[in-house]
Amino acid sequence: MVDIESVYREYFPKVYNYVYYRLLDRDRSDDLVSEIFVRIFEKQNRYDAEKGSVSAWVFRIAHNALVDDFRRKKEVLSIGGDEMDYQPDDCDIQLAVIQSEERKELYRLLAGMTARERAVLSMKYFADMTNRKIAAELDMNESTVSSVVWNAMRKLRKGMRAYVGESRYE
């Protein structure tokens, strides 16, 4: 059994960011993260340290909840690299709420990425997972994860350089 309070304190921000940068919808993310932590609470007796780390267990539950959410919404989610047929309904509203023009552009660039790119970036930078953990979670080769990170970051840098017109995104 895991200490739920510790899991919540340590993983809530990571799980929230992971979910938010997959959905790009604050209300939907709030609801889903709540559901994820209810699932974690309900399944706390099933955690087996011999099968993997707490982090892997938490993110497996989060991943499964995302898949369930996409299925409920009848949206296509593909971790394997295909684009998902999902555009957040409130993307324009979210963009209007974001104060910083640079953040708006970054959000727009993230929204234009593939599902796989967003999944890998959200796990890498918002959930602080290693390439090895991401590869295991998404059933990918570790070198493929590295390649996806490198290519996605290159796209972001290129998009931000074009937007800002400065070299600080080199």
Phi, psi and omega in degrees: 000145180257158175278104186300320180299316178295318179299315180299311182299317183283321190258346182305308181297323181292316180293318180300312180296319178302313181290314183300316182281358169267321184266328184056041181212112188296311182298314180295322178295316178304312181297315184291321179295322175299315178299320180298315182287334172294317178298318179299316179299315182293331184257011185302329180286345182271349180296131179233111182300334180289337180273343180162175182285164175299320180302312180298320179297313180298314183286337173292317177297316179297316179299314180298322178294321176298314179300314178300318180296316179296322179294318178299323181275359182057040176257157181266127176238122178232119176278341185287356174123344178285152176295147173265148181275054184225127169233126183301135180300325186256026182304314180295323178294314179300317180298322180292330182283328181293125186283315185285129179296324178293320178294324176300316181294318178299316178300316179298318179295318177297320180296333181273358181277165177288163178300319181294317179298314179296321180298311182295314180296320181293323177290320184289309190258337182255338177250001177054042179265149176282163177301324180296315179293320178298315180301317180293319182294320184260005180056052180236164173285143181300323179291330176293319177301313179302318180294317179298315178300311183298313181293319180294318178294324177297318177298316179297315179299316180298315179296318180290322177298317179296322181287311186275329181073026181234165181267006183289352178257028177286000000 
